[in-house]
């Protein structure tokens, strides 16, 4: 089957709409990628800080408990 694209504007129009939609999709994906790249490093850094603080609190809490029950020196 042969299609004469010059005579069949509906096919050309559909292909143009598909191409435009693909460009819009690529643009949207680029924006999402940029947002992801700007947010994820900050989230990772905050997670690392929160974990370090939690570990430090656990250590100081444990040491505080040990100090409470440590025998008193005269």
C-alpha positions as CSV (number, residue, x, y, z in Angstrom):
1,X,0.0,0.0,0.0
2,X,1.3,3.4,-1.0
3,X,0.2,6.6,0.7
4,X,0.7,10.0,-1.0
5,X,1.4,12.3,2.0
6,X,0.9,15.4,-0.1
7,X,-2.7,14.4,-0.8
8,X,-3.6,12.9,2.6
9,X,-3.4,15.8,5.0
10,X,-5.0,13.8,7.9
11,X,-1.9,11.5,8.1
12,X,0.5,14.5,7.9
13,X,-1.6,16.3,10.6
14,X,-1.6,13.2,12.9
15,X,2.1,12.7,12.5
16,X,2.8,16.4,13.3
17,X,0.6,16.2,16.4
18,X,2.5,13.0,17.5
19,X,5.9,14.8,16.9
20,X,4.7,17.9,18.9
21,X,3.4,15.7,21.7
22,X,6.8,13.9,21.8
23,X,8.6,17.2,22.1
24,X,6.3,18.3,25.0
25,X,6.9,15.0,26.7
26,X,10.6,15.4,26.4
27,X,10.5,18.9,27.8
28,X,8.4,17.8,30.7
29,X,10.7,14.9,31.4
30,X,13.7,17.3,31.3
31,X,12.0,19.5,33.9
32,X,11.2,16.5,36.1
33,X,14.8,15.3,35.8
34,X,16.1,18.8,36.8
35,X,13.9,18.9,39.8
36,X,14.9,15.4,40.9
37,X,18.6,16.3,40.5
38,X,18.2,19.4,42.6
39,X,16.2,17.8,45.4
40,X,17.7,14.3,45.8
41,X,21.2,15.5,46.9
42,X,19.7,17.8,49.6
43,X,17.4,15.0,50.8
44,X,20.4,12.6,51.0
45,X,22.5,15.1,52.9
46,X,19.6,15.7,55.4
47,X,19.2,12.0,55.8
48,X,22.9,11.6,56.6
49,X,22.7,14.4,59.1
50,X,19.6,13.1,60.8
51,X,21.2,9.6,61.1
52,X,24.4,11.1,62.6
53,X,22.3,13.1,65.1
54,X,20.3,10.1,66.1
55,X,23.4,8.0,66.7
56,X,24.9,10.8,68.7
57,X,21.8,11.1,70.8
58,X,21.7,7.4,71.4
59,X,25.4,7.4,72.6
60,X,24.9,10.4,74.9
61,X,21.7,9.0,76.3
62,X,23.3,5.6,77.1
63,X,26.3,7.4,78.7
64,X,23.9,9.5,80.7
65,X,22.1,6.4,82.0
66,X,25.5,4.9,82.9
67,X,26.5,8.0,84.8
68,X,23.2,8.0,86.8
69,X,23.8,4.4,88.0
70,X,27.6,4.7,88.4
71,X,28.8,4.1,92.0
72,X,29.5,7.4,93.8
73,X,33.0,8.0,94.9
74,X,33.5,9.5,98.4
